[in-house]
Amino acid sequence: MTTDEIFTVLQRDIHSVVVATLDEHGLPQTCVIDLMLAGKEGLYFLTARGKSLYRRLMARPFVALSGMRGQDTLSSIAISMRGAVKNIGRARLEEIFQQNPYMAKIYPTPQSQEALEVFHLYCGEGEYFDLSQLPPYRQSFAFGGAQVHSGGYRICGDRCTGCQACRAACPVGCISDGVPRKIDPARCLHCGNCMEVCPAGAVERLG
């Protein structure tokens, strides 16, 4: 999937996400927000100036968020992101109310809307994880000039002996049958079984 497509799923289909920020003591705080707009340049959400979320964002303009859709674990798609945000004031506020008409029921008058300001998540990285297909599908992505920092594992070809221990331990069969073995990062669960059982120490953790 393209990053734009992932943003669309996150904003339109999931919409409400759990977001984490840091408080004045450097401790994590979570709350639920709605993602109001999505585009090539990132994601947009809003909050009121009187809320503690607003103060946390202004003091430390960085967030991590996660959202999921699905009826149960094996029908779910989860998207997680982290990145930098900036306050753009009331820019795009009118568009947000047009695209999300339910907001007019929460803030029904121009006077009540005066408290709202918009934040732009403009640079970051994330992961799309689809458990509705087996083996699961994983995709890392970045936007706004950020770099992808891939997790998971890899097999060092010069140490791999082809013993098959990793393939026997892998729950989703994402390790190739050729020698040296290779791990398919799009199917890897990041469980670490391969590294634990490899007698040659050929498996390395990424990130």
C-alpha positions in Angstrom: 0.0 0.0 0.0 1.1 3.6 -0.6 1.5 5.9 2.4 -1.5 7.9 1.1 -3.7 4.8 1.1 -2.6 3.9 4.6 -3.4 7.5 5.7 -6.9 7.1 4.2 -7.6 3.9 6.0 -6.4 5.5 9.3 -8.4 8.7 8.9 -11.6 7.5 7.2 -12.0 3.8 8.2 -10.5 3.8 11.7 -10.9 7.5 12.5 -10.7 7.3 16.3 -7.2 6.4 17.6 -5.3 6.2 20.8 -2.6 8.9 21.0 0.3 9.1 23.4 2.1 12.2 24.5 4.5 13.1 27.4 3.4 15.2 30.4 5.4 17.8 32.3 7.2 15.0 34.2 8.2 13.1 31.1 5.6 10.4 31.7 3.3 9.0 29.0 -0.3 10.0 28.8 -2.9 8.5 26.4 -6.2 9.7 25.2 -8.5 9.1 22.2 -8.7 11.5 19.3 -10.4 11.6 15.9 -8.3 12.1 12.8 -10.0 14.8 10.9 -8.2 15.1 7.5 -5.6 13.1 5.6 -3.4 14.0 2.7 0.0 13.5 1.1 1.4 16.0 3.6 0.2 14.0 6.7 -2.7 13.9 9.1 -4.7 16.5 10.9 -6.6 16.6 14.2 -7.8 19.2 16.6 -8.2 19.9 20.3 -9.3 22.8 22.5 -6.8 25.2 24.1 -8.1 24.4 27.6 -7.4 20.7 27.4 -4.4 19.1 28.9 -3.7 17.4 25.5 -3.2 20.9 24.1 -0.7 21.8 26.7 1.3 18.6 26.3 1.4 19.0 22.5 2.6 22.6 22.8 5.3 21.7 25.3 6.5 18.5 23.5 5.3 18.4 19.9 5.6 14.7 19.3 3.0 11.9 19.3 2.6 8.2 18.9 -0.7 6.8 17.9 -2.4 3.5 17.2 -5.7 2.5 15.6 -7.4 -0.8 14.7 -10.4 -2.0 12.8 -11.9 -5.5 12.7 -14.4 -7.6 14.5 -11.8 -9.8 16.3 -8.0 -10.4 16.2 -8.0 -12.4 13.1 -10.0 -9.9 11.1 -8.1 -6.9 12.3 -5.9 -4.3 10.6 -3.7 -2.2 12.9 -1.8 1.0 12.1 0.7 2.6 14.4 2.6 5.8 13.9 4.9 8.2 15.6 6.1 11.6 14.5 6.3 15.4 14.9 3.3 17.7 15.1 2.9 21.4 14.7 0.1 23.8 15.7 -1.4 25.5 12.6 -4.0 27.4 14.6 -7.4 27.7 12.9 -6.1 26.8 9.4 -8.3 24.1 7.8 -10.8 24.3 10.7 -13.7 25.1 8.3 -12.7 22.1 6.1 -12.6 19.9 9.1 -16.1 20.8 10.0 -17.3 20.2 6.5 -15.6 16.8 6.3 -16.7 15.8 9.8 -20.2 17.2 10.3 -20.7 15.6 13.7 -18.3 18.2 15.1 -21.0 20.8 14.7 -23.0 18.9 17.3 -20.1 19.1 19.8 -19.2 22.7 19.0 -22.4 24.1 17.6 -21.7 27.9 17.6 -18.9 30.1 16.2 -18.2 31.2 19.8 -17.7 27.6 21.0 -15.4 26.8 18.1 -13.1 29.7 19.1 -11.4 27.3 21.6 -10.3 24.9 18.8 -6.9 24.7 17.1 -5.6 22.3 14.5 -2.5 20.2 14.7 -0.6 18.7 11.7 1.2 15.4 12.0 3.7 16.2 9.3 6.8 14.0 9.7 7.1 10.5 11.0 7.1 6.7 10.5 4.8 3.9 11.1 3.7 0.3 10.5 0.7 -1.2 8.8 -0.1 -4.7 10.2 -2.8 -6.9 8.6 -3.9 -9.9 10.6 -6.9 -10.5 8.4 -4.7 -12.6 6.1 -2.5 -15.5 7.1 0.4 -15.3 7.3 -0.1 -11.7 8.4 1.2 -8.8 6.3 3.5 -6.1 7.7 4.6 -2.9 6.0 6.7 -0.1 7.4 6.4 3.4 6.0 7.7 6.9 6.5 6.6 10.4 5.4 7.6 14.1 5.6 11.3 13.3 5.2 11.6 10.8 8.0 13.4 7.5 7.5 12.0 4.0 8.1 13.6 2.2 11.0 12.8 -1.4 10.4 12.4 -3.9 13.2 12.4 -7.6 13.1 15.3 -9.9 12.3 17.7 -10.9 9.5 20.0 -13.8 8.8 23.7 -13.2 8.2 24.5 -15.2 5.1 28.1 -15.8 6.0 27.1 -17.6 9.3 24.1 -19.5 8.1 24.7 -23.2 7.9 21.3 -24.2 6.5 20.4 -26.3 9.5 16.7 -25.6 9.3 16.3 -24.8 13.0 14.9 -21.3 12.3 12.4 -22.6 9.7 11.1 -25.2 12.2 10.6 -22.6 14.8 9.0 -19.9 12.6 5.2 -19.8 13.3 4.3 -18.3 9.9 6.8 -19.9 7.5 8.5 -16.6 6.5 12.0 -18.1 6.2 13.2 -19.3 2.8 14.3 -22.8 2.0 17.5 -21.7 0.2 20.9 -21.4 1.8 21.7 -18.9 3.2 18.2 -18.6 4.7 16.3 -15.3 4.3 13.5 -13.8 6.3 10.5 -12.2 4.5 10.0 -8.9 6.5 6.5 -8.5 5.2 5.4 -11.8 6.9 7.6 -11.8 10.0 5.8 -11.7 13.3 9.0 -10.4 15.1 8.6 -13.2 17.7 12.3 -13.9 17.8 12.1 -17.7 17.7 14.6 -17.8 14.9 17.3 -16.0 16.9 16.7 -18.1 20.0 17.1 -21.4 18.2 19.9 -20.6 15.7 23.0 -22.7 16.8 25.3 -20.6 14.6 24.2 -17.2 15.9 23.4 -16.2 12.4 20.2 -14.3 13.2 20.4 -10.6 14.2 17.8 -8.3 15.6 17.1 -5.1 13.5 16.4 -1.8 15.1 
